[in-house]
């Protein structure tokens, strides 16, 4: 596992990499590592159902707040970013609708808003 993590980090020009056994565990690892209670997550309104249920469940328990936004609609995305999220999750293409969004643009706007971007 260490060899693969180092190889991925090197290929992507990153400081490190973490392998997990599922996509959901990776998403939970990132959200729980970045978001404190009260922190805001902006997620796609059409994200994977398992992700949606995880975010909604943890937000209901007060682990963080979540705002589901149409990331393909610039006005909707800007409105969500005005709430000063700590984390913006991008899923492209979306599952199961296969909607494609402009990852680079969303990440740039998120960075300008002071948020960390994660792309699934």
Secondary structure, DSSP 8 states (H G I E B T S, - for coil): -HHHHHHHHHHHT-S-----SSHHHHHHHHHHHH--TT-EEEEETT--HHHHHHHHHHHHTTS-EEEEE-TTSHHHHHHHHTT--SEEEE-SS-TTT-----HHHHHHHHHHTT-EEEE-
